[in-house]
Protein backbone atom coordinates (compact mmCIF):
# COMPACT_ATOMS: atom_id res chain seq x y z
CA UNK A 1 0.00 0.00 0.00
CA UNK A 2 1.25 3.44 -0.99
CA UNK A 3 0.30 6.67 0.81
CA UNK A 4 0.77 10.29 -0.27
CA UNK A 5 0.65 13.20 2.16
CA UNK A 6 0.21 16.33 0.07
CA UNK A 7 -0.57 20.07 0.24
CA UNK A 8 1.31 20.51 3.51
CA UNK A 9 4.54 22.18 4.59
CA UNK A 10 7.09 19.49 5.40
CA UNK A 11 9.25 20.24 8.45
CA UNK A 12 12.44 18.21 8.67
CA UNK A 13 15.50 18.96 10.76
CA UNK A 14 17.47 21.52 8.82
CA UNK A 15 14.85 22.56 6.31
CA UNK A 16 11.25 23.49 5.57
CA UNK A 17 9.82 22.16 2.30
CA UNK A 18 6.76 23.83 0.80
CA UNK A 19 4.19 22.15 -1.49
CA UNK A 20 5.79 18.73 -1.61
CA UNK A 21 4.44 15.21 -1.31
CA UNK A 22 5.64 12.74 1.30
CA UNK A 23 5.48 9.32 -0.31
CA UNK A 24 5.13 6.31 2.00
CA UNK A 25 5.53 2.67 1.03
CA UNK A 26 5.70 -0.37 3.28
CA UNK A 27 5.46 1.70 6.44
CA UNK A 28 8.51 3.81 5.58
CA UNK A 29 9.12 7.11 3.84
CA UNK A 30 10.26 6.40 0.30
CA UNK A 31 10.60 9.96 -1.02
CA UNK A 32 9.73 13.65 -0.69
CA UNK A 33 8.87 15.03 -4.10
CA UNK A 34 7.75 18.46 -5.36
CA UNK A 35 4.00 18.30 -6.01
CA UNK A 36 4.46 19.97 -9.40
CA UNK A 37 6.54 17.04 -10.63
CA UNK A 38 3.92 14.43 -9.77
CA UNK A 39 1.35 14.60 -12.53
CA UNK A 40 -0.37 11.29 -11.93
CA UNK A 41 -1.42 9.50 -8.75
CA UNK A 42 -0.50 5.80 -8.95
CA UNK A 43 -3.29 3.31 -8.48
CA UNK A 44 -3.89 1.91 -4.97
CA UNK A 45 -2.60 5.11 -3.37
CA UNK A 46 -4.18 6.56 -0.25
CA UNK A 47 -4.21 10.36 -0.37
CA UNK A 48 -3.93 12.36 2.84
CA UNK A 49 -4.60 16.05 2.28
CA UNK A 50 -2.57 18.11 4.76
CA UNK A 51 -4.37 21.18 3.41
CA UNK A 52 -1.87 23.88 4.42
CA UNK A 53 -0.90 22.17 7.68
CA UNK A 54 2.57 21.25 8.93
CA UNK A 55 3.88 17.75 8.25
CA UNK A 56 6.70 16.78 10.61
CA UNK A 57 8.30 13.75 12.23
CA UNK A 58 6.37 12.26 15.13
CA UNK A 59 7.65 13.52 18.47
CA UNK A 60 9.80 11.30 20.72
CA UNK A 61 9.47 11.68 24.49
CA UNK A 62 12.30 9.80 26.22
CA UNK A 63 11.33 10.90 29.76
CA UNK A 64 7.64 10.64 30.66
CA UNK A 65 6.14 8.98 33.74
CA UNK A 66 2.47 9.13 32.85
CA UNK A 67 -0.59 11.06 31.76
CA UNK A 68 -4.39 10.95 31.62
CA UNK A 69 -4.51 9.49 35.14
CA UNK A 70 -2.10 6.60 34.50
CA UNK A 71 1.53 6.04 35.48
CA UNK A 72 4.27 3.60 34.50
CA UNK A 73 4.49 2.49 38.14
CA UNK A 74 0.87 1.33 38.03
CA UNK A 75 2.43 -1.70 36.31
CA UNK A 76 -0.70 -2.68 34.41
CA UNK A 77 -1.38 -3.22 30.68
CA UNK A 78 -4.22 -0.69 30.87
CA UNK A 79 -1.95 2.03 32.29
CA UNK A 80 0.51 1.65 29.39
CA UNK A 81 -2.33 1.69 26.88
CA UNK A 82 -3.91 4.80 28.41
CA UNK A 83 -0.56 6.58 28.35
CA UNK A 84 0.10 5.47 24.77
CA UNK A 85 -3.26 6.81 23.62
CA UNK A 86 -2.90 10.11 25.48
CA UNK A 87 0.59 10.84 24.18
CA UNK A 88 -0.53 10.17 20.62
CA UNK A 89 -3.11 12.94 20.91
CA UNK A 90 -0.23 15.33 21.63
CA UNK A 91 1.88 14.33 18.64
CA UNK A 92 4.11 11.76 20.33
CA UNK A 93 4.69 8.65 18.23
CA UNK A 94 7.48 7.08 20.33
CA UNK A 95 8.19 7.27 24.06
CA UNK A 96 9.97 5.68 26.99
CA UNK A 97 7.61 4.98 29.90
CA UNK A 98 9.59 6.10 32.92
CA UNK A 99 9.66 4.66 36.44
CA UNK A 100 10.28 6.40 39.77
CA UNK A 101 11.99 5.34 42.97
CA UNK A 102 9.94 2.87 44.92
CA UNK A 103 10.47 -0.60 46.37
CA UNK A 104 12.50 -3.06 44.32
CA UNK A 105 9.39 -5.23 44.02
CA UNK A 106 7.36 -2.31 42.62
CA UNK A 107 10.05 -1.37 40.08
CA UNK A 108 10.38 -5.01 39.05
CA UNK A 109 6.62 -5.23 38.49
CA UNK A 110 6.81 -2.14 36.26
CA UNK A 111 9.71 -3.58 34.24
CA UNK A 112 8.05 -6.97 33.84
CA UNK A 113 4.75 -5.35 32.88
CA UNK A 114 6.60 -3.40 30.20
CA UNK A 115 8.31 -6.54 28.92
CA UNK A 116 4.93 -8.23 28.53
CA UNK A 117 2.84 -5.35 27.21
CA UNK A 118 4.84 -2.64 25.41
CA UNK A 119 4.31 -4.28 22.03
CA UNK A 120 0.54 -4.31 22.60
CA UNK A 121 0.15 -0.53 22.88
CA UNK A 122 -2.07 0.77 20.08
CA UNK A 123 -1.17 4.47 20.37
CA UNK A 124 2.30 5.95 20.61
CA UNK A 125 4.94 3.23 20.34
CA UNK A 126 7.05 2.51 23.46
CA UNK A 127 10.73 2.07 22.59
CA UNK A 128 11.55 0.36 25.88
CA UNK A 129 11.45 1.44 29.52
CA UNK A 130 13.35 4.23 31.27
CA UNK A 131 14.43 3.56 34.86
CA UNK A 132 14.70 6.69 36.99
CA UNK A 133 15.81 5.49 40.41
CA UNK A 134 16.47 4.04 42.88
CA UNK A 135 20.23 4.69 42.40
CA UNK A 136 20.03 8.42 43.09
CA UNK A 137 21.58 10.96 45.45
CA UNK A 138 19.63 11.57 48.65
CA UNK A 139 20.76 15.22 48.63
CA UNK A 140 19.25 15.85 45.18
CA UNK A 141 16.36 13.38 45.26
CA UNK A 142 13.63 15.88 44.33
CA UNK A 143 10.28 14.04 44.52
CA UNK A 144 11.91 10.61 44.88
CA UNK A 145 11.16 9.20 48.38
CA UNK A 146 14.29 9.00 50.50
CA UNK A 147 13.51 5.54 51.89
CA UNK A 148 13.89 3.87 48.51
CA UNK A 149 17.24 5.35 47.47
CA UNK A 150 20.41 3.24 47.67
CA UNK A 151 23.58 2.22 45.84
CA UNK A 152 23.41 -0.01 42.76
CA UNK A 153 22.95 -3.68 43.60
CA UNK A 154 23.81 -6.23 40.88
CA UNK A 155 21.19 -8.70 42.12
CA UNK A 156 18.53 -6.04 41.52
CA UNK A 157 19.57 -4.57 38.22
CA UNK A 158 20.51 -7.93 36.66
CA UNK A 159 16.87 -8.97 36.91
CA UNK A 160 15.76 -5.74 35.21
CA UNK A 161 18.32 -6.01 32.44
CA UNK A 162 17.38 -9.64 31.81
CA UNK A 163 13.84 -8.55 30.92
CA UNK A 164 15.31 -7.05 27.72
CA UNK A 165 13.24 -3.86 27.67
CA UNK A 166 15.41 -1.41 29.64
CA UNK A 167 16.49 1.29 27.17
CA UNK A 168 17.65 4.09 29.48
CA UNK A 169 18.71 4.31 33.13
CA UNK A 170 19.23 7.35 35.36
CA UNK A 171 21.75 7.18 38.17
CA UNK A 172 24.00 9.32 40.35
CA UNK A 173 27.52 8.52 39.08
CA UNK A 174 29.09 9.22 42.46
CA UNK A 175 27.40 6.21 44.09
CA UNK A 176 29.59 3.12 44.65
CA UNK A 177 28.89 0.55 41.95
CA UNK A 178 27.62 3.04 39.36
CA UNK A 179 30.52 2.65 36.94
CA UNK A 180 30.18 -1.14 36.99
CA UNK A 181 26.47 -0.82 36.24
CA UNK A 182 27.12 1.60 33.36
CA UNK A 183 29.71 -0.68 31.77
CA UNK A 184 27.50 -3.75 32.08
CA UNK A 185 24.39 -1.98 30.81
CA UNK A 186 26.16 -0.37 27.86
CA UNK A 187 27.40 -3.82 26.80
CA UNK A 188 23.71 -4.81 26.59
CA UNK A 189 22.60 -1.75 24.62
CA UNK A 190 21.31 0.31 27.55
CA UNK A 191 21.87 4.09 27.61
CA UNK A 192 22.74 5.93 30.83
CA UNK A 193 21.96 9.39 32.14
CA UNK A 194 23.28 11.39 35.10
CA UNK A 195 20.45 12.66 37.26
CA UNK A 196 19.55 13.49 40.85
CA UNK A 197 23.26 13.75 41.46
CA UNK A 198 26.03 15.78 43.07
CA UNK A 199 28.80 14.06 41.10
CA UNK A 200 32.06 15.95 40.82
CA UNK A 201 33.49 16.85 37.40
CA UNK A 202 35.93 13.93 37.71
CA UNK A 203 33.07 11.55 38.52
CA UNK A 204 31.07 12.82 35.53
CA UNK A 205 34.11 12.33 33.30
CA UNK A 206 34.61 8.78 34.62
CA UNK A 207 30.95 7.97 34.00
CA UNK A 208 31.12 9.36 30.46
CA UNK A 209 34.29 7.36 29.84
CA UNK A 210 32.36 4.26 30.98
CA UNK A 211 29.56 5.04 28.51
CA UNK A 212 27.14 7.52 30.11
CA UNK A 213 25.78 9.88 27.43
CA UNK A 214 22.85 11.87 28.86
CA UNK A 215 21.90 14.40 31.53
CA UNK A 216 18.46 14.03 33.15
CA UNK A 217 16.24 17.16 33.23
CA UNK A 218 19.38 19.32 33.17
CA UNK A 219 19.73 21.92 35.96
CA UNK A 220 16.99 20.24 38.02
CA UNK A 221 18.03 17.68 40.60
CA UNK A 222 21.80 18.24 40.41
CA UNK A 223 24.57 20.29 41.97
CA UNK A 224 24.92 23.65 40.24
CA UNK A 225 27.69 25.69 38.66
CA UNK A 226 29.90 28.18 40.50
CA UNK A 227 32.51 30.36 38.80
CA UNK A 228 35.26 28.63 40.81
CA UNK A 229 33.63 25.20 40.87
CA UNK A 230 32.45 23.57 37.66
CA UNK A 231 30.03 21.40 39.64
CA UNK A 232 27.80 18.66 38.26
CA UNK A 233 25.89 20.88 35.88
CA UNK A 234 29.04 22.52 34.54
CA UNK A 235 30.70 19.16 33.94
CA UNK A 236 27.69 17.91 31.98
CA UNK A 237 27.54 21.10 29.91
CA UNK A 238 31.26 21.02 29.19
CA UNK A 239 31.38 17.41 27.99
CA UNK A 240 30.58 17.25 24.27
CA UNK A 241 29.58 13.60 24.58
CA UNK A 242 26.57 14.40 26.74
CA UNK A 243 23.01 14.96 25.49
CA UNK A 244 21.06 17.28 27.82
CA UNK A 245 17.37 16.77 28.56
CA UNK A 246 15.44 19.94 29.34
CA UNK A 247 11.87 20.62 30.54
CA UNK A 248 10.65 23.69 28.64
CA UNK A 249 7.56 24.54 30.67
CA UNK A 250 8.76 27.93 31.91
CA UNK A 251 8.76 26.69 35.51
CA UNK A 252 11.54 24.11 35.77
CA UNK A 253 14.11 26.29 33.98
CA UNK A 254 14.11 30.04 33.31
CA UNK A 255 13.73 30.84 29.58
CA UNK A 256 17.09 32.66 29.55
CA UNK A 257 18.76 29.48 30.83
CA UNK A 258 17.12 27.52 28.01
CA UNK A 259 18.68 29.98 25.58
CA UNK A 260 22.07 29.56 27.26
CA UNK A 261 21.82 25.77 27.09
CA UNK A 262 21.16 25.93 23.35
CA UNK A 263 24.21 28.14 22.84
CA UNK A 264 26.37 25.66 24.73
CA UNK A 265 24.99 22.32 23.54
CA UNK A 266 23.37 23.21 20.24
CA UNK A 267 20.42 21.48 18.62
CA UNK A 268 22.39 18.26 18.26
CA UNK A 269 22.74 17.73 22.02
CA UNK A 270 19.60 19.35 23.50
CA UNK A 271 16.55 17.13 24.03
CA UNK A 272 13.07 18.35 24.92
CA UNK A 273 11.28 16.07 27.39
CA UNK A 274 7.99 16.40 29.22
CA UNK A 275 8.78 14.53 32.49
CA UNK A 276 4.98 14.37 32.71
CA UNK A 277 3.23 12.56 35.55
CA UNK A 278 -0.26 11.06 35.72
CA UNK A 279 -1.75 14.55 36.28
CA UNK A 280 -0.90 15.55 32.67
CA UNK A 281 -4.13 16.14 30.79
CA UNK A 282 -6.10 16.27 34.05
CA UNK A 283 -7.52 19.11 36.15
CA UNK A 284 -5.75 20.71 39.10
CA UNK A 285 -6.00 18.63 42.26
CA UNK A 286 -4.29 15.97 44.34
CA UNK A 287 -2.52 13.03 42.67
CA UNK A 288 -0.46 10.05 43.73
CA UNK A 289 3.21 9.77 42.81
CA UNK A 290 4.81 6.54 44.10
CA UNK A 291 2.80 6.64 47.28
CA UNK A 292 3.06 10.34 48.06
CA UNK A 293 0.47 13.05 47.51
CA UNK A 294 1.30 15.58 44.79
CA UNK A 295 -0.60 18.84 44.51
CA UNK A 296 -1.24 20.38 41.08
CA UNK A 297 -2.08 24.09 41.00
CA UNK A 298 -2.25 26.07 37.76
CA UNK A 299 -0.74 23.04 36.03
CA UNK A 300 2.37 22.93 38.25
CA UNK A 301 2.94 19.74 40.26
CA UNK A 302 4.60 20.01 43.67
CA UNK A 303 5.29 17.83 46.68
CA UNK A 304 3.91 18.70 50.12
CA UNK A 305 7.27 20.37 50.83
CA UNK A 306 6.85 22.62 47.80
CA UNK A 307 9.37 20.99 45.48
CA UNK A 308 8.63 20.35 41.82
CA UNK A 309 7.35 16.83 41.08
CA UNK A 310 7.57 16.17 37.36
CA UNK A 311 5.27 18.21 35.13
CA UNK A 312 1.92 18.29 33.36
CA UNK A 313 3.61 19.38 30.13
CA UNK A 314 2.92 17.77 26.76
CA UNK A 315 5.74 17.55 24.22
CA UNK A 316 4.01 19.51 21.46
CA UNK A 317 3.62 22.39 23.92
CA UNK A 318 7.30 22.06 24.86
CA UNK A 319 8.22 22.51 21.18
CA UNK A 320 6.02 25.59 20.95
CA UNK A 321 7.48 26.95 24.20
CA UNK A 322 11.10 26.59 23.14
CA UNK A 323 10.31 28.63 20.03
CA UNK A 324 8.69 31.34 22.11
CA UNK A 325 11.43 31.41 24.75
CA UNK A 326 14.43 31.37 22.40
CA UNK A 327 13.19 32.75 19.06
CA UNK A 328 14.50 29.80 17.05
CA UNK A 329 12.66 28.70 13.89
CA UNK A 330 10.16 25.85 14.02
CA UNK A 331 12.30 23.26 12.26
CA UNK A 332 15.02 23.74 14.88
CA UNK A 333 12.55 23.45 17.74
CA UNK A 334 11.14 20.27 16.19
CA UNK A 335 14.62 18.76 15.93
CA UNK A 336 15.00 18.78 19.73
CA UNK A 337 11.92 16.58 20.09
CA UNK A 338 12.56 14.30 17.11
CA UNK A 339 15.99 13.80 15.57
CA UNK A 340 18.03 14.63 18.68
CA UNK A 341 16.29 12.14 21.01
CA UNK A 342 16.48 9.57 18.20
CA UNK A 343 20.23 10.18 17.99
CA UNK A 344 20.58 9.78 21.76
CA UNK A 345 18.98 6.33 21.48
CA UNK A 346 20.95 5.30 18.39
CA UNK A 347 17.95 5.54 16.04
CA UNK A 348 19.15 8.02 13.40
CA UNK A 349 17.72 7.09 10.01
CA UNK A 350 14.93 5.10 11.69
CA UNK A 351 13.04 7.58 13.89
CA UNK A 352 12.85 11.34 14.21
CA UNK A 353 13.12 12.28 10.53
CA UNK A 354 11.08 12.46 7.38
CA UNK A 355 13.62 11.06 4.97
CA UNK A 356 13.87 8.04 2.64
CA UNK A 357 14.12 4.84 4.65
CA UNK A 358 12.86 6.25 7.96
CA UNK A 359 9.77 4.88 9.69
CA UNK A 360 6.70 6.80 8.54
CA UNK A 361 5.86 8.12 12.03
CA UNK A 362 4.42 11.49 11.10
CA UNK A 363 2.63 14.34 12.85
CA UNK A 364 0.24 16.68 11.04
CA UNK A 365 -0.37 19.89 13.00
CA UNK A 366 -1.34 23.53 12.60
CA UNK A 367 1.07 26.41 13.13
CA UNK A 368 0.26 26.46 16.86
CA UNK A 369 1.26 22.77 16.98
CA UNK A 370 -2.26 21.63 17.73
CA UNK A 371 -2.35 18.01 16.59
CA UNK A 372 -4.64 17.25 13.66
CA UNK A 373 -3.48 13.80 12.59
CA UNK A 374 -0.85 11.20 13.42
CA UNK A 375 0.55 8.32 11.39
CA UNK A 376 2.62 5.45 12.77
CA UNK A 377 4.26 3.16 10.27
CA UNK A 378 2.38 4.96 7.52
CA UNK A 379 -1.06 4.25 8.99
CA UNK A 380 -3.38 6.93 10.33
CA UNK A 381 -3.85 6.18 14.03
CA UNK A 382 -5.29 9.48 15.21
CA UNK A 383 -7.37 12.32 13.74
CA UNK A 384 -8.73 15.29 15.62
CA UNK A 385 -12.43 16.01 15.45
CA UNK A 386 -11.85 19.06 13.26
CA UNK A 387 -9.59 17.34 10.69
N, C-alpha and C positions, 0 to 999 in steps of 0.2 A: 504494500500500500504506500502510495506517495501522497505527501501533504505539502501544499503551498501556503505560506503566510504572506499576504501581500497588502499593499497600501498602508504600511506602517513605517515608522522610522526605526531602523535597527541600531541598537546601542551595543557596541562591543568594546571591550577594553582597548582604548587607544583611538577609537574612531566612532563617528556617527554617520550612518549610511541612510540616505533619503531615497524613498520610492524604489526599494528593491524587494525582491522576493526571497524568502528563506525557504529552501527546498529540503524536505525531509524524506528520507527513505530508510526503511528498516529500523526505525527508532533513533536514527542519527541524522545530524545535519549533513547533507551531501554538497550543498552549494549555497552561496548568496549571489544572486544575479540581478542586474538592473532590470526593472519591469519592462522597460522599453525594448529590450532585446528578446523578450519572451512573447512571441506572437501567437503561440498556440498552446492551450492547456492540454497536456497529455491525458489520455483516457485513464479512468480509475484514479483520478487525483481529487483529494479532498481539499477544498478551498476554504481557508480561514481569512476573513477580511478584517484586518487590523484597523482599517478605517481611520487613519490619522493618529493612531495610538502609538505608544512606544513598544518595541519588541526587543526584549533583553534576555540575557541568561537568567535562569531561575536562581534565586538567592540561596546561599548556603550559610546556615547558622551552626557554627561549631560549638557554641556554648549556650545551651538553653535547657533549663530544668523542667519547665512545664508551661501550661497555658490552658485556658478554658476550663479551669477547675481541676485539672489532672496534673500529676507530677511523676517524673521517672521513678521516684522512690515509692510510689504506690505499688510498683512491681506487679502490675496486672496487664493482660493483653488489651483491655478496654482503655486503660490510661494511655498507652502508646498510640492506640488508634485515635483517641480523642485529640491528642497532641498533634499527631500527623495531619489530621483534618484541619485543625485550627491554623497551623502554620501555613498550610497550603493557601488558605484564604488571605494570607498576608504576603504571598509571593515567594515563600520558601519552598524549594523543591527537594532540598537535601538538608539533613540536620544530624547533630549528634545529641541524643538524649543524655542529659547530664545528671549525675548523682550528687549527693551532698553527704557530709559526714554524719554517720549514724553507726549503729552496731554493725559488726562484721557480718552477722546473720542477715541484717536488713540490706546491706550493700550486696551481699551474695545473691539474695533473692532478686534484686534489681538486675544484676548482671545475667543471671540465669533466665529471668523473664525476657530480657533483651535477646539472648541467644535463641530462645524458642519462638519469639514473636516479631522481631524486627522485619523479617521478610514478608509478613502478613499485612503490614500497614498499607492502606489503600490511598492515603494522601501523600504528603511529603515523604520522601524516601530516607529512612535512617541509614547512615553510612557506618554505623557501629555505635558503641557507647563511650561516653566521656566520663571518667572517674575524677571527681573533684573531692578529695579527702579519702581517707582520714589522715594522710601523711602530711599534715600542715602545721605551721607554727602557731603555738598557743597565743603568742603576743600579737599576731596579725590574723586571728581566726575569723574576724568579721562575724557573720551570722552562723558560723559553724559551731555547734555545741562543744564546749571544752572537754566534756567527759569522754568524747569519742576520739579525740586526737591522740596519736602516738606515732612512734617511729615505724618505718617499713618493716613488715614481718614476712619473710619468704613463704611461710605456710599459708598466709592469707592471700597474698597477691598471686601465687602460683595457681591457686584455684580459679581466680578471676581470669588470668591469662589463658588458662586451659580451655575456657569457654569459647575462645576464638573470636569474640566480638569487641574486645577492648581496642579502641582506635586512638584514644588520647587519655593521658593521665596528668593530673596536676599534683605537684608535690613541692615541699619546701626543701631545696637542695642542701641546706645546712644540716638536716637531720641525719643521724647515723644510719647507714644502709641505703641512702638515696642513690648514690652513684651506682651501686650494684644493681638496684632495681632498674635504673635508666639503661644500663648496658644490656641487661637481660631482656627488657621490654623492646628496646630498639632492634635486637636480633630477631624478634618475632614480629616486627612491623608496627610496633606501637610508637606513637609520638608522645613527647613529654613537654610539659609546660611548667614554668616556675610561677607559683602563686601562693598567696597567704604565707609570705616568707620574709625573713630578715637576713637572707643570705648576704655574705660579704661579696665584694667584687671577685675575689679569688675563688670563692665557692660557686659563683655564677659561671666563671670561666671554666672551672673543673666540670660542672654539669654540662655546659655546652660542648666541651671536649668529649664528654661521654655520650653525647647525642641529643641533649635537650635543645629544642628549637623554637619554643614559644614562651610568651609571657601572658599570664592570665589576668584579664581585666586590668590592664596596665595602669599604674598609679594607685589603684584601690587594693587594699590588703597586702601592702608591702612597704618596707622601709624606704624612706624618701631620699632625695638628693640634697646634699649640702655642698657649698662651693669649696670646702676643704675635705669633703668626704663623698666619694662617688655614690656610695650606698647601693642598695638593691636596684632601685629604679634606674639610677645612672648607669650601672653595669649592664642592665638589659638594653637600655637605649644605645649604649656605645658598641655593643656587639652586633656586627652586621649579619651574623647567622640567625639572629632572633627575630621571629615574627611577633608583633605586639597586638594583642586583642585590645579593643577599646569599646566602652559603652557610651554611645553618643546620644544620651537622653537629656543632656543639659544639667543633670543633677550629679551624676557620678564624677564627671570631669568638667572643669570650666571650658567653655568654647575656645578661649585663647590657648589653653593647654592642648586641645585637640589640634589646633593649627600648628603649634610647636612640634607635636609628635609627627605630623605629616612632613614637616621640614626636615626632621631628623631621620625618620624611617622611610619616608616616601610611600607611594602607593603599593609598591611591591612587598612591603613588610608590615603594613597596617591593615588589621582585620576588624571589621565591624561585627560585633556580636550583640545579642539581646540580653543574655543572662536572665531571661524571663523566668518567673516562677508561676505557680498555678493561678495566681491572681491576674495574669495577663488576659485581657479580653473580658474581665469581670468588673463589677462595680467596686467602689471603695468599701472597705470593711475589714473584718478579721479573717485571717487565713492561717492554715497550718503549714509550717516548714520544718520537716524532720522533728516533729513533736513539740515545736515551740510556736507560740502565737505571734503572727506577723500582722502589723496594722498597715493598711493601705489608705492613705489620705491624698487626694488630688493626684492619684496615680503613682505616688511614691511609696515604696514598701520599706518599712522600718521594723527593727526589733523593739522589744519593750524598753531597751536601754537607749533607743534613738538612733542606732546604727543602721546603715543601709543594708537591705536584705534582698539582693537580686533586684530585678526591675519588673515593670509591666510593659516594657518596650516591645514593639514588633520591628522586625528587621527592615521592612520597607520604610517605616518611619525613621529608623536610624539613617538610612541612605538619604532621605530627604533632609534630615537634621544636619548631617555632615556638610551637605551643600550649603545650607543656610548659615552654618557657623563658620565655614572656611572660605566660601565663595568659589569653590572649585566647580568645574563643569560636571554635568550629570554622568558622562561616561567614566570619569575618574571616580566619582562617588560609588557608582555601580561596581567598579573593579574591586573595591575593598570588601564587598559582600558577595563576590562571585569568584573571579579568577584568583585573588590573593588567598582566600581560605582554601580553594582547590589546590593551590601550589603548596600550602602548608601541610596538606594531607597527601601530597604526591599524586595529585589527580589532574595535572595540566594536560590538556588535550582530550580529557574525558568529561570533566565537569567545569562549570564556571565560564564557558565561552560559547559564542555562536560562531562556529568555524567548522569546516569540513572534517568529519570524523568524530566530532564531539557528540555526546548524548544530547538528544533534542529535548532538554529540560528548559522550557522557555516561559517567560513571564510577559504577559501583555498588560500594559498599564497606561493610565493617563499621565499628563505632565506633573500631577501632584503625587504620583506613584500610588494612586488608588488602584487596586488590582481588579482587572476586568476578566482576564482568562489566564489559565495556567495549563501548560502541556508537560507531561513527563513521558520520556521515551517516545515523543511524537504524538501522543494521544491526549486529547483534551480531558482533563480530570477536574477542572473547576471553571465555572463561568459565573460572573456576578449577575444579579437580577436585571441590571440595566445594560447588559452586553449580549 
